[in-house]
Amino acid sequence: MKTIKYLATSMLMLFFMAGMMHVYAGTTTKSETLKMKVEMGCAKCQAKIQSGLSKTDGVEKAVADLETKTVTITYNPEKTNKDKLVKVVEGLGYRTEFTAKDAKIGHECSEKGEMKSDCSKKCTGDKK
């Protein structure tokens, strides 16, 4: 009798655990990563871009690499997407590789689409 009770209890626990695993597996969302080139000229630009993206809903991590001028963003695709992230960077005053050629986006460090060589001396991180 004890063996039957033990087997029944074990079976119930297995079914419960399997059901919970199925429910949990169905609710996880895989993060996506976006890499984009961004016109930034100094550490202040880098910090502003990272900070602005990090405050964006759905962004898990944002890393701007000043040397390669690349921003790597890890985000939840259920909360945001590439177009929204590009708009955030543009809203901060920076052009990306996805920015339309005729877009009126300027940053005080840029002049005719190119970064000024003395960006770090003049940059406050604010757009024009």
Protein Blocks (a to p, Z undefined) as FASTA:
>chain_A
ZZmmmmmmmmmmmmmmmmmmmmmmmmpccddddddddddfbfklmmmmmmmmmmpghiab
dcddfklopacddddfklgcfklmmmmmmmnopacfklcfklccddfkbgghiacfklmm
mpgoiaZZ
